[in-house]
Amino acid sequence: MYRNIALCALAIGLGACSSPQAPPAAAGSRPLLVAHRAGAADAPENTLVAIRTALRNGADAMWLSVQLSRDGVPVLYRPADLAANTDGSGPVADKTVEQLQQLNAGWQFRATDSQGAITYPYRDRPVPIPTLREALASLPPGMPVMLDMKALPAGPQADAVARVLDHAHAWDRATLYSTEAAYQQAFAAYPRARLFETRDATRGRLAQVALQQQCVDAPARPVWAAFEYRRALDVVEKFTLGEGRSPVRATLWTPASVACFRSVAPVRILAIGVNTADDYRAAAALGVDAVMVDSPRAMRGVPGTGN
C-alpha cells in the first residue's frame, strides 16, 4: 500500500498537506512510484484491473489518461483510435459512454507465457473502459492521482473533469497535466485546480541548461514539473541552403537542471519513463520527487525502493 509520507509529498502545493513549503526530496532518497497509465506493462492500461494491480505492486500514485465520450463523460483512454487497445475503432469522442464500456480495453494487451510465446490473456476476459468517476472511487481515500488530458478542445473536457472532481471531493489529491497548453487556460476558471507547469516551459528551461549552461526563468512558486528522464530529440541547425539534424538520446534531468528548477521555489520534479534499475537509481541520486514507471511490479524490486 502507498505510504502516508508519499501522499503528503505528492500533495505538496495541492493544499492537502499542512506544510506546503516543505523541501523537495533529498538526493539519494526514494522517489515515489507513479504508475504510468495505472501500470501499462503489468495490466491493460487505464483500466480498473490495472489500478488494482498497481496498488498490489506498491504504487504510490496513479497517472491516468482522460478523454471525453460523445455524451460528455470523462473516461480513461489514451490513444487517438480505439483500435490501438480495444476491439473497437474510431475516436473516443465518437461513442457514448455506454458504447465505450461495451468494448474490451484489454483486447490488445500482450503477455509472454512460460514458453516465451506471446499471448492475449484478456481476449476471453473482457475489461471495460472505466469512467474517471469509477477510477477515483477505486483508489484508496486520498491517494494522489495525476490526470493527463488527452483530447481537444480543452474547455468541454476541463468542465467535465471539474464536475467529477467536485463530486468525488478529489481536488486536493489531483494534479492536472497535458502536453496542450490550452488546458492551463481551461482550468483557470477553477481556483482549486492544480496543474503541472506547461511542458513548453519545462522543456525550454531544460534545453537552456543543457545547451547554454544557463538557468532561465526558474519557477517562482511551488509547482510540479514533469519531463522524460531520457528523451529522443533532434538538434536542428538552420543553414542558408537548408538544415542539418543530429538525433540524440538526451538525458535532461541532471544535477544542474534539478538545481535550476529549485533555485527560487521548492519545485517538485517528476521524471517520466524511468523503467530500468539504473535509471531509477540515477533519478534517486538526483533527488527527483517521483518517477513515472510502466511496471510498478518490476520497479518495486530495485534495491532501495522497498514499499
C-alpha positions in Angstrom: 0.0 0.0 0.0 1.2 3.5 -0.7 2.7 5.4 2.2 1.3 8.3 4.1 4.5 10.1 3.6 4.1 9.6 -0.2 0.7 11.1 -0.1 2.0 14.2 1.7 5.0 14.6 -0.6 2.9 14.3 -3.7 0.3 16.7 -2.3 2.8 19.5 -1.6 1.5 22.5 -3.4 -2.0 21.0 -3.7 -3.2 22.2 -0.4 -3.6 18.7 1.0 -0.6 18.8 3.4 -0.1 21.1 6.3 3.4 22.1 5.2 3.2 23.4 1.6 6.8 24.8 1.8 8.4 21.5 2.9 11.6 20.9 0.9 11.7 18.7 -2.1 13.2 15.2 -1.9 16.9 14.9 -0.9 19.4 13.4 -3.4 19.5 9.6 -2.9 16.1 9.4 -1.2 13.5 7.0 -2.6 11.5 8.6 -5.4 7.8 7.9 -5.3 6.5 5.3 -7.8 3.8 6.8 -10.1 2.1 4.1 -12.1 2.0 5.2 -15.7 -1.5 4.7 -17.2 -2.0 2.7 -14.0 0.9 0.4 -14.8 0.6 -0.2 -18.6 3.3 -3.0 -18.6 1.5 -5.1 -15.9 -2.1 -5.0 -17.0 -4.4 -3.3 -19.6 -3.6 0.4 -19.3 -6.0 2.8 -17.8 -8.4 0.1 -16.5 -9.7 -0.8 -13.1 -7.7 -4.1 -13.4 -4.5 -2.1 -13.9 -5.3 0.2 -10.9 -5.9 -2.8 -8.7 -2.7 -4.4 -9.9 -0.6 -1.3 -9.4 -2.0 -1.0 -5.8 -0.9 -4.6 -5.1 2.5 -3.8 -6.6 3.1 -0.8 -4.3 2.4 2.2 -6.5 2.4 5.5 -4.6 0.3 7.4 -7.1 -1.7 6.8 -10.3 -1.2 8.6 -13.7 -4.4 8.2 -15.7 -5.2 9.3 -19.3 -8.5 11.1 -19.8 -10.7 11.7 -22.8 -14.3 12.7 -23.2 -17.1 10.5 -24.6 -19.6 11.8 -27.1 -22.1 12.4 -24.3 -19.6 14.3 -22.2 -18.4 11.7 -19.7 -14.7 11.7 -18.8 -13.3 8.1 -19.4 -9.8 6.6 -19.1 -8.2 6.1 -22.5 -5.0 7.3 -24.2 -4.6 6.6 -27.9 -6.4 8.6 -30.7 -8.0 5.5 -32.1 -9.9 2.8 -30.1 -8.3 0.1 -32.3 -5.0 0.7 -30.5 -6.1 -1.0 -27.3 -9.6 -2.3 -27.8 -11.7 -4.5 -30.2 -13.4 -1.3 -31.5 -12.2 1.5 -33.7 -12.5 5.3 -34.2 -12.1 8.2 -31.7 -13.4 8.0 -28.2 -15.4 11.2 -28.8 -17.5 9.4 -31.5 -19.0 7.0 -28.9 -21.2 7.3 -25.9 -20.0 6.1 -22.6 -22.4 3.1 -22.9 -20.9 2.2 -26.2 -17.3 2.6 -24.9 -18.0 0.3 -21.9 -19.1 -2.5 -24.3 -15.6 -2.6 -25.7 -12.7 -4.7 -24.4 -9.9 -2.4 -23.3 -7.7 -5.4 -22.8 -8.0 -6.8 -26.3 -4.6 -5.8 -27.5 -2.7 -6.4 -24.2 0.1 -8.8 -24.7 1.9 -11.1 -22.3 4.5 -13.8 -22.5 3.8 -17.3 -21.3 6.3 -19.7 -19.6 7.4 -20.9 -23.0 8.2 -17.4 -24.3 5.1 -17.3 -26.6 3.1 -14.1 -27.0 -0.5 -14.4 -25.5 -3.5 -12.1 -25.3 -4.8 -13.0 -21.8 -7.7 -10.6 -21.7 -9.4 -11.5 -25.0 -11.5 -14.0 -23.2 -11.7 -11.8 -20.0 -13.2 -8.5 -21.3 -12.0 -5.4 -19.4 -14.2 -2.3 -19.9 -13.1 1.3 -20.4 -13.8 2.9 -17.0 -15.1 6.3 -16.3 -13.0 8.8 -14.4 -15.6 8.7 -11.6 -15.2 4.9 -11.3 -11.4 5.2 -11.3 -11.4 7.7 -8.5 -13.8 5.6 -6.5 -11.5 2.6 -6.9 -8.5 4.3 -5.3 -7.8 4.4 -1.6 -9.1 7.6 0.0 -6.6 10.4 -0.5 -4.3 8.6 -2.8 -2.7 11.1 -5.2 -3.8 10.9 -8.9 -2.3 12.7 -11.9 -4.7 13.2 -14.7 -3.3 13.6 -18.2 -5.8 15.4 -20.6 -5.6 13.6 -23.9 -8.3 15.3 -26.0 -9.3 18.7 -27.6 -11.0 21.1 -27.3 -9.8 21.7 -23.8 -12.8 23.6 -22.5 -15.5 20.9 -22.5 -13.2 18.3 -21.1 -11.9 20.6 -18.4 -15.5 21.4 -17.4 -16.5 17.7 -17.3 -13.4 16.7 -15.3 -14.1 19.5 -12.8 -17.6 18.2 -12.2 -16.2 14.7 -11.5 -13.6 16.1 -9.1 -16.3 18.1 -7.4 -18.5 15.1 -7.0 -15.6 12.9 -5.7 -14.2 15.6 -3.4 -10.9 14.9 -5.2 -9.4 18.3 -6.0 -6.9 18.1 -3.1 -5.4 14.9 -4.4 -5.5 15.6 -8.1 -2.8 17.2 -10.3 -3.6 18.0 -13.9 -1.3 17.6 -16.8 -1.4 18.0 -20.6 1.0 18.5 -23.4 -1.6 21.0 -24.7 -1.1 24.4 -23.0 -4.8 25.2 -23.7 -5.7 23.3 -20.5 -3.9 25.9 -18.4 -6.4 28.4 -19.6 -9.4 26.0 -19.5 -8.8 25.1 -15.8 -8.1 28.7 -14.8 -11.8 29.0 -14.1 -11.4 26.5 -11.2 -9.5 28.0 -8.3 -8.9 24.6 -6.7 -7.3 23.2 -9.9 -3.6 22.4 -9.5 -1.6 21.9 -12.7 1.9 20.9 -13.7 3.7 23.8 -15.3 3.4 23.7 -19.1 5.5 21.2 -21.0 6.8 24.1 -23.2 8.1 25.9 -20.1 9.7 22.8 -18.7 11.3 21.7 -22.0 12.6 25.2 -22.7 14.3 25.5 -19.3 15.8 22.1 -19.6 17.2 23.0 -23.1 18.7 26.2 -21.8 20.5 24.4 -19.0 21.7 21.6 -21.3 22.8 23.8 -24.3 23.6 27.1 -22.9 24.5 26.2 -19.3 22.1 28.9 -18.1 19.2 28.8 -15.7 16.4 30.9 -17.3 13.2 31.9 -15.5 13.2 29.2 -12.8 9.6 28.7 -11.4 8.8 31.4 -8.9 6.3 29.3 -6.9 5.9 25.7 -5.7 4.7 23.7 -8.7 5.2 20.3 -10.3 7.4 19.9 -13.4 7.5 16.7 -15.5 9.6 15.6 -18.4 11.2 12.4 -19.6 14.3 11.3 -17.8 15.7 10.3 -21.3 14.2 11.7 -24.5 14.9 11.1 -28.2 15.5 14.6 -29.7 16.6 16.2 -32.9 19.1 19.1 -32.7 18.3 21.2 -35.8 20.8 23.6 -37.3 19.5 26.1 -39.9 21.6 26.9 -43.0 21.1 29.3 -45.9 20.6 26.2 -48.1 18.7 24.1 -45.8 19.2 22.5 -42.4 21.1 19.8 -40.6 19.7 17.4 -38.0 21.5 15.4 -35.3 19.4 12.8 -33.5 20.4 12.4 -29.8 19.2 10.4 -26.9 19.3 13.2 -24.3 19.3 13.0 -20.5 17.9 16.3 -19.5 17.4 15.8 -15.8 20.9 16.5 -14.4 22.3 18.0 -11.2 22.4 21.4 -13.0 18.8 21.2 -14.3 17.4 20.0 -10.9 19.2 22.8 -9.2 17.9 25.3 -11.7 14.3 24.3 -11.2 14.6 24.6 -7.4 16.7 27.8 -7.4 13.8 30.0 -6.5 10.9 27.9 -5.1 10.6 24.3 -3.8 9.6 22.7 -7.2 8.6 19.1 -7.3 10.1 17.0 -10.1 8.6 14.0 -11.9 10.9 12.1 -14.1 8.9 10.3 -16.9 9.8 7.0 -18.4 12.0 5.5 -15.6 11.8 1.8 -16.4 15.2 0.4 -15.6 17.0 -0.1 -12.3 19.9 2.0 -13.5 17.6 4.9 -14.4 15.8 4.6 -11.1 19.0 4.8 -9.1 20.2 7.7 -11.2 16.9 9.6 -10.7 17.1 8.9 -6.9 20.7 10.2 -6.8 19.4 13.5 -8.4 16.8 13.9 -5.8 13.7 13.9 -8.0 10.5 13.6 -6.1 8.8 10.9 -8.2 9.4 8.6 -11.2 6.8 7.5 -13.7 7.1 3.8 -14.3 5.3 1.4 -16.6 5.7 -1.6 -14.3 5.4 -1.0 -10.5 5.8 -4.7 -10.2 9.3 -4.6 -11.7 10.5 -1.4 -10.2 9.5 -2.2 -6.6 12.2 -4.9 -6.7 15.0 -2.4 -7.3 17.2 -2.2 -4.2 16.2 0.9 -2.1 12.6 1.1 -3.5 11.0 -1.0 -0.7 7.4 -0.3 0.0 
